[in-house]
Amino acid sequence: MSRRSRAREAAFQVLYEDDLNPRSNPALGDELLRRRLKSEDLVEFARQLVAGVRRHRAEIDQAFERIAEHWSVDRMAATDRNVLRLGAYEILHTDTPARVAINEAIELAKRYGTAQSGQFVNGILDRLMQQSET
């Protein structure tokens, strides 16, 4: 696993915690990042991902509502939903190449989701990437 992949994994864990416990203190997430990622540049990368998803979450969720046929964001598994949010943020708001963001999200979905999570995440993020290119 690459260094940035570890940072994405830690960011995903913070976002998952945010989702399940919306009233939790954001400083706890930052503490998790510092504990899991020893390198300051990786902590900063993960912080940027978490902050970006938090800032753009409503916009990202609205995009999923348009893209994910027959799936509302609330019906998605919490792991899939947060992997998707992370991948979508990278596609829409960072200079990470879309294919890299999608592949990273697929790997997280396979690791933390169900047997179908990788395909589900791939399909939705691929549609999002296609729409963002037009």
Rosetta silent file (secondary structure, phi, psi, omega in degrees, C-alpha in Angstrom):
SEQUENCE: MSRRSRAREAAFQVLYEDDLNPRSNPALGDELLRRRLKSEDLVEFARQLVAGVRRHRAEIDQAFERIAEHWSVDRMAATDRNVLRLGAYEILHTDTPARVAINEAIELAKRYGTAQSGQFVNGILDRLMQQSET
SCORE:     score description
SCORE:     0.000 S_00000001
   1 L     0.000  131.659 -179.220    0.000    0.000    0.000 S_00000001
   2 L   -72.520  166.039  179.265    1.388    3.377   -0.975 S_00000001
   3 H   -60.948  -44.633 -179.609    1.834    6.201    1.502 S_00000001
   4 H   -68.554  -31.568  175.823   -1.036    8.191    0.010 S_00000001
   5 H   -62.376  -40.666  177.187   -3.234    5.076    0.042 S_00000001
   6 H   -63.415  -39.050  178.534   -2.652    4.845    3.804 S_00000001
   7 H   -65.926  -40.417  177.327   -3.600    8.516    4.141 S_00000001
   8 H   -64.037  -39.872  178.974   -6.794    7.924    2.127 S_00000001
   9 H   -62.146  -44.319  178.544   -7.619    4.946    4.330 S_00000001
  10 H   -64.817  -41.100  177.714   -7.219    7.053    7.480 S_00000001
  11 H   -62.023  -43.212  177.375   -9.318    9.851    5.920 S_00000001
  12 H   -57.939  -43.251 -178.461  -12.018    7.299    5.058 S_00000001
  13 H   -63.160  -38.293  177.190  -12.037    6.093    8.674 S_00000001
  14 H   -66.773  -43.564 -179.663  -12.545    9.647    9.937 S_00000001
  15 H   -65.051  -38.403  177.387  -15.357   10.245    7.420 S_00000001
  16 H   -62.391  -44.588  177.547  -17.013    6.959    8.378 S_00000001
  17 H   -62.107  -43.196  176.683  -16.876    7.997   12.031 S_00000001
  18 H   -56.279  -44.121 -175.842  -18.346   11.419   11.128 S_00000001
  19 H   -65.272  -44.523 -176.833  -21.186    9.684    9.287 S_00000001
  20 H   -78.537  -28.061 -179.090  -22.066    7.304   12.123 S_00000001
  21 L  -130.685   74.532 -173.442  -21.562    9.880   14.908 S_00000001
  22 L   -60.267  -20.064 -179.038  -22.382   13.288   13.410 S_00000001
  23 L   -95.607    6.236 -179.744  -22.043   15.020   16.773 S_00000001
  24 L   -70.135  154.691 -177.772  -18.570   13.711   17.502 S_00000001
  25 L   -71.500  123.128  179.564  -15.824   16.249   17.999 S_00000001
  26 H   -57.643  -24.613  179.221  -13.883   16.836   14.730 S_00000001
  27 H   -64.515  -27.101  177.312  -10.681   17.049   16.790 S_00000001
  28 H   -64.394  -38.280  176.716  -11.007   13.299   17.461 S_00000001
  29 H   -64.054  -41.350  179.007  -10.679   12.675   13.738 S_00000001
  30 H   -64.982  -37.377  177.362   -7.580   14.808   13.587 S_00000001
  31 H   -63.277  -41.740  177.214   -6.131   12.873   16.508 S_00000001
  32 H   -60.199  -43.583  179.726   -6.761    9.608   14.643 S_00000001
  33 H   -60.825  -44.897 -179.545   -4.949   10.963   11.585 S_00000001
  34 H   -65.107  -37.535  178.955   -1.931   11.993   13.648 S_00000001
  35 H   -69.173  -41.939 -174.739   -1.813    8.603   15.397 S_00000001
  36 H   -79.008  -32.308 -174.047   -2.168    6.533   12.214 S_00000001
  37 L  -115.301  109.901 -175.031    0.058    8.610    9.935 S_00000001
  38 L   -74.067  -29.811 -175.459    3.456    9.395   11.342 S_00000001
  39 L   -83.544  130.522 -177.896    4.536   11.686    8.514 S_00000001
  40 H   -61.556  -35.740  179.567    3.345   15.298    8.713 S_00000001
  41 H   -67.588  -33.347  176.796    2.871   15.528    4.924 S_00000001
  42 H   -72.741  -38.680  176.251    0.547   12.488    5.001 S_00000001
  43 H   -60.271  -44.063 -179.770   -1.384   13.898    7.951 S_00000001
  44 H   -64.783  -42.095  177.105   -1.825   17.138    6.004 S_00000001
  45 H   -59.793  -47.140  179.774   -2.952   15.267    2.852 S_00000001
  46 H   -64.795  -39.634  176.927   -5.521   13.296    4.866 S_00000001
  47 H   -59.066  -43.840  179.665   -6.691   16.489    6.642 S_00000001
  48 H   -61.735  -41.328  178.532   -7.276   18.143    3.266 S_00000001
  49 H   -63.173  -48.615 -178.991   -9.329   15.160    2.095 S_00000001
  50 H   -61.442  -47.967 -179.015  -11.448   15.101    5.256 S_00000001
  51 H   -62.246  -40.695  179.871  -11.986   18.874    5.240 S_00000001
  52 H   -65.115  -43.477  178.139  -12.858   18.845    1.539 S_00000001
  53 H   -64.942  -43.093  178.779  -15.423   16.064    1.898 S_00000001
  54 H   -59.427  -44.076 -177.171  -16.949   17.790    4.923 S_00000001
  55 H   -67.763  -36.848 -173.458  -17.142   21.101    3.024 S_00000001
  56 H  -107.898   12.964 -173.504  -18.608   19.602   -0.191 S_00000001
  57 H   -57.537  -44.581 -178.624  -20.646   16.746    1.269 S_00000001
  58 H   -62.389  -45.044  178.823  -24.080   18.135    0.321 S_00000001
  59 H   -62.079  -43.804 -179.320  -22.979   18.794   -3.266 S_00000001
  60 H   -64.597  -45.463  179.526  -21.388   15.339   -3.546 S_00000001
  61 H   -62.848  -37.506  176.365  -24.456   13.602   -2.115 S_00000001
  62 H   -63.470  -39.276  177.281  -26.694   15.475   -4.577 S_00000001
  63 H   -62.463  -40.566  178.710  -24.502   14.265   -7.441 S_00000001
  64 H   -65.230  -37.781  178.745  -24.913   10.685   -6.206 S_00000001
  65 H   -60.822  -35.302  178.202  -28.687   11.094   -6.043 S_00000001
  66 H   -75.154  -37.986 -171.808  -28.638   12.016   -9.751 S_00000001
  67 H   -84.684  -43.158 -171.325  -26.147    9.312  -10.785 S_00000001
  68 L   -83.011   93.147 -178.663  -27.032    6.284   -8.648 S_00000001
  69 L   -62.618  131.266  176.888  -30.175    4.931  -10.234 S_00000001
  70 L    67.636   14.294  178.410  -32.520    3.349   -7.679 S_00000001
  71 L  -131.954  120.195  169.983  -30.158    4.207   -4.802 S_00000001
  72 L   -89.737  156.514 -179.355  -30.551    7.067   -2.394 S_00000001
  73 H   -58.768  -38.443 -179.270  -27.480    8.060   -0.433 S_00000001
  74 H   -64.773  -28.403 -179.339  -29.253    7.043    2.789 S_00000001
  75 H   -82.249  -16.193  179.560  -29.829    3.505    1.467 S_00000001
  76 L   -69.851  147.869  173.678  -26.165    2.967    0.600 S_00000001
  77 L   -59.401  143.208 -177.175  -24.017    1.056    3.061 S_00000001
  78 H   -58.396  -37.490  178.538  -22.120    3.517    5.269 S_00000001
  79 H   -64.044  -48.866 -179.375  -18.777    2.142    4.079 S_00000001
  80 H   -61.082  -44.481 -177.910  -19.711    2.517    0.401 S_00000001
  81 H   -58.081  -41.740 -176.810  -21.199    5.970    0.955 S_00000001
  82 H   -80.550  -32.224  171.324  -18.028    7.299    2.564 S_00000001
  83 H   -62.758  -44.122  178.781  -15.663    5.673    0.082 S_00000001
  84 H   -61.435  -43.518  179.364  -17.767    7.264   -2.661 S_00000001
  85 H   -60.530  -42.999  179.491  -17.643   10.679   -0.992 S_00000001
  86 H   -63.661  -48.474  179.140  -13.875   10.496   -0.716 S_00000001
  87 H   -62.165  -42.569 -179.615  -13.449    9.417   -4.349 S_00000001
  88 H   -64.202  -41.735  178.052  -15.918   12.007   -5.598 S_00000001
  89 H   -58.547  -45.597 -179.573  -14.170   14.789   -3.714 S_00000001
  90 H   -63.733  -40.109 -179.750  -10.857   13.838   -5.307 S_00000001
  91 H   -65.659  -45.421 -171.742  -12.409   13.661   -8.785 S_00000001
  92 H   -86.157  -26.579 -168.002  -14.284   16.952   -8.531 S_00000001
  93 H  -130.572    6.329  178.328  -12.054   19.130   -6.365 S_00000001
  94 L  -130.116  174.624  177.802   -8.416   18.010   -6.498 S_00000001
  95 L   -92.876   10.306  174.099   -5.745   17.515   -9.115 S_00000001
  96 L   -63.206  128.951  176.807   -5.656   13.752   -8.472 S_00000001
  97 L   -57.217  138.178 -175.149   -6.241   12.044  -11.840 S_00000001
  98 H   -55.310  -42.465 -179.068   -9.796   10.693  -11.899 S_00000001
  99 H   -63.405  -36.495  177.005   -8.665    7.135  -12.682 S_00000001
 100 H   -65.623  -46.344  179.814   -6.307    7.175   -9.687 S_00000001
 101 H   -59.937  -41.895  179.622   -9.111    8.423   -7.413 S_00000001
 102 H   -65.706  -46.706 -179.496  -11.439    5.703   -8.717 S_00000001
 103 H   -62.183  -40.936  177.818   -8.867    2.928   -8.308 S_00000001
 104 H   -63.057  -41.957  179.347   -8.046    4.058   -4.773 S_00000001
 105 H   -65.395  -40.239  178.175  -11.762    4.134   -3.905 S_00000001
 106 H   -60.582  -43.725 -179.798  -12.291    0.645   -5.362 S_00000001
 107 H   -63.335  -41.427  176.907   -9.468   -0.730   -3.209 S_00000001
 108 H   -64.113  -41.938 -179.905  -10.968    0.852   -0.076 S_00000001
 109 H   -62.617  -41.140  178.356  -14.416   -0.498   -0.986 S_00000001
 110 H   -64.765  -38.234 -176.825  -13.009   -4.002   -1.435 S_00000001
 111 H   -73.216  -38.065 -172.365  -11.190   -3.797    1.884 S_00000001
 112 H  -110.975  -15.375 -175.540  -14.051   -2.385    3.971 S_00000001
 113 L  -100.268 -155.395  179.771  -17.244   -3.156    2.076 S_00000001
 114 L   -92.376 -179.003  179.126  -19.077   -6.195    0.772 S_00000001
 115 L   -61.639  -27.975 -178.890  -18.208   -8.448   -2.147 S_00000001
 116 L   -93.157   -7.461 -173.481  -20.153   -6.098   -4.449 S_00000001
 117 H   -60.154  -40.736 -179.552  -18.801   -2.828   -3.070 S_00000001
 118 H   -59.093  -45.937  179.830  -15.893   -2.547   -5.517 S_00000001
 119 H   -67.166  -41.070  179.613  -18.165   -2.827   -8.544 S_00000001
 120 H   -60.464  -50.088 -179.971  -20.751   -0.481   -7.026 S_00000001
 121 H   -62.715  -43.665  178.728  -18.151    2.200   -6.266 S_00000001
 122 H   -58.161  -48.073 -177.601  -16.534    1.782   -9.674 S_00000001
 123 H   -61.030  -45.381 -177.390  -19.854    2.213  -11.498 S_00000001
 124 H   -71.275  -44.890 -179.535  -20.915    5.347   -9.647 S_00000001
 125 H   -68.486  -32.376  176.455  -17.528    7.077   -9.704 S_00000001
 126 H   -63.699  -43.627  176.775  -17.068    6.219  -13.382 S_00000001
 127 H   -62.781  -41.821  178.948  -20.400    7.923  -14.170 S_00000001
 128 H   -62.044  -43.507  179.041  -19.412   10.897  -12.048 S_00000001
 129 H   -60.853  -44.584  179.849  -16.072   11.156  -13.867 S_00000001
 130 H   -62.381  -42.306  178.979  -17.823   11.040  -17.258 S_00000001
 131 H   -67.631  -35.165 -178.042  -20.273   13.751  -16.218 S_00000001
 132 H   -74.172  -19.759  179.574  -17.516   15.961  -14.807 S_00000001
 133 H   -82.950  -15.930 -177.928  -15.598   15.762  -18.095 S_00000001
 134 L   -93.475    0.000    0.000  -18.523   17.134  -20.117 S_00000001
